[in-house]
Amino acid sequence: MAYVRQRGNQIAIVHGERDTEGGKVQQRILFTIYSKAEALKITGRKDKASARYFQDLLCPSGKPA
């Protein structure tokens, strides 16, 4: 399951899986947001033209994976 974590002054979207033997969670960073301006752009709050910004970063061809 993906969730959001704060890493210093950055925000990371991570995926965690629990190890069945040891019980520890292994995390994999899926995406990192580096600035407030980038966060506003990702959410589409900066302007209407940037509403698809995050989707385009994840899937540049415009087609879902």
C-alpha positions in Angstrom: 0.0 0.0 0.0 1.3 3.5 -0.9 1.4 6.2 1.7 3.0 9.7 2.2 6.0 10.3 4.5 8.0 13.4 5.3 11.7 13.1 4.7 13.3 16.2 6.1 11.9 19.1 4.1 10.7 16.7 1.3 7.6 14.7 1.0 7.9 11.1 -0.3 5.2 8.8 -1.6 6.4 5.3 -0.6 5.2 1.7 -0.8 5.8 -0.6 2.1 5.7 -4.4 2.3 6.1 -6.4 5.5 8.7 -9.2 5.5 6.9 -12.4 6.5 9.9 -13.8 8.3 11.2 -10.9 10.2 8.1 -8.7 10.4 10.0 -5.6 9.3 8.6 -3.2 6.7 10.7 -2.7 3.5 10.0 0.7 2.0 10.4 1.7 -1.6 10.2 5.4 -2.6 7.8 5.8 -5.5 8.0 9.6 -5.9 9.6 12.6 -4.1 8.2 16.1 -3.9 11.0 18.6 -3.4 9.3 22.0 -2.9 6.1 23.7 -2.0 5.8 25.0 -5.6 6.0 21.5 -6.9 3.4 20.2 -4.4 1.0 23.0 -5.5 1.6 22.1 -9.1 1.0 18.4 -8.5 -2.3 19.1 -6.7 -3.4 21.4 -9.5 -3.8 24.3 -7.1 -1.3 26.5 -8.8 -3.4 26.9 -12.0 -5.8 25.0 -14.2 -3.1 24.1 -16.8 -1.1 22.1 -14.2 -4.0 19.9 -13.0 -2.6 16.9 -15.0 1.1 17.6 -14.1 1.5 14.7 -11.7 -0.3 12.2 -14.0 2.0 13.3 -16.9 5.1 12.8 -14.7 4.0 9.2 -13.9 2.8 8.4 -17.4 4.4 10.7 -20.0 2.9 8.9 -23.0 -0.6 9.7 -21.7 -1.6 6.1 -21.6 -2.1 4.3 -18.3 0.5 1.5 -17.6 
